[in-house]
Amino acid sequence: MTNGELIKKLRQERGMSQLQLSRDISSRTTLSSFENNKSRVASDILFKYLKRMNVTVQEYTFYLNNSTQTEKEQALQYFQENIYQERDFEIQKRILNFQAKYKDYNDFFFCCLSIELKLFLNKSHEKPVFDVDEDIGLIKNYLEGIQQWGHFEMFLFSNCLQIFSSEYIRATFNTLFRKTKILSQIDTYKSDLAIFLNNCIVLSFERKDFQNARFYIQQLNSVSQDTPRKMYDKLMSNYYLELLKHLITRNSMVTSVINQFEMMGFDEHADRLSEFKDRMEYEVNGMIS
């Protein structure tokens, strides 16, 4: 379905005439020509059409892709939901697939995904599986060259935190709000920020940097008041805080927080939280002994 055909379909479903949709936006002839695939319209006009029909750009893109997620959206969702369930050889196949797409389309998006998967596999093994020195340079140079960060830059930085020093991450956090200020009212941005903070906290625990862990927990607790995943982010900030208490004083309610996830039906997530708690406890005890 073309853009024009979709606009026509959405307009007719809402019982609007061409005159009603185009009034004060464009001429009726312009809209008619666009709907019949005889011409194009500027993006600002298209957005005004959508606004008048109360259709978001995200919804429009979804419809335009035959009510399915785009390839890039599916790839991003994979990182968020499926990566921990896949075996190494499946991840390696995806790396080759993303590298092939980067070669075919010259789209840095796919290059970054392949690098992130390499970093993920390296982290999950005692010895590195891939040589990523050159890849790390690509990621750092890309992020440093972008003044106005968007969803992709936030996603990239969040999933590559391990290649940066704790000092660099903390300093970047202070400029992150400036780099993403224009997006601060968008729900997707708020979710991106919460994911970033979750990853910062986990990395701080892994590095036994409890001071930074406490700082990022406070930030997550603050932003959780205004995120689309408010309950989840609030519970996670409670989990991290109780885990911090547990590692320092052995007196906490971390198990109780994990049980709350189980009560809500998130059994697999609760298992991962328990495993992380046990791993951190084992590593901290090893440092003491």
C-alpha positions, 0 to 999 in steps of 0.5 A: 500500500502506498502513502496516498492509498493509506491516507485515502483509506484512513480518511474514508474510515473516519467518514471525512471528505477530501475537502474536510481533510485538506481544509487549511492544509492543502488544496483538495486537488493536492490531496486527491492527486496524492491519494491517486498516486499521481504526486507526492506531498511534503512531510509537514502536509502529511503530518497535518493530515495525520493530526487531523485524523488523530493518527499518530506517526507511529500508528501510520508507520505500522499500517504502512508496513501492513500492520507489522513491525518494521525490520528495525523495530523487530531487531530492537525488540529482539534485544529487549525480549529474546536475546537472553533466551538464544543460544550462542550459535543462534546469536552468531547467526544473527551477527552474520545476518546483520553484517550482511545487511550492513554490507548490502544497505550500508546502514550503520544501524545493522553494523551497530547491532552486530557489534552489540551482539559481539559485546554481549557474547564476549561478556557472557564468556570468560574469554572474548569470542570476538576481537572488538577493538575496531568495533569499539572505536566505531561506536565511540566515534559515532556517538561522539559525532552526534550532537542531538541524540535520538532513540537509536543513540540512546539504545546504542549507548545503553547496550554498549556501556561496558566499553566505557569507563564508569567516569565517562558514563557518569559524565555523559549522564550529565550531558545526556539530558541536553543531548536528548532535551527535544525528546523529553516529552515523548513516552518512548524517550522516557522508556529509553532513559529508564532502560539506560538507568537500569543498565547503568545500575547493573554495570555499576553492581558488576564493577562493585561501584556501589557509589555510582549504583546508588546514584543511578538507583536514585535517578531511576526512582525519580524518573519512574514517576513519569515513565510508561512502565511506572510500576516496573521501573519503581519495582526495579528501583526497589529491587536494586536498593534492597540488593545494595543493602543486602550486599553491604549489610545483609539486612534487606527485603530483596527476596520480598521484592523478587517475590512481587515479580513472581506474584505478577506472573513474571517468573522468568524475570524473577529468576534472573533477578535471583540469579543476579543477586546470588552472583553479586553476593558470591563475587562480593564475598570473594572480594572480602575473603 
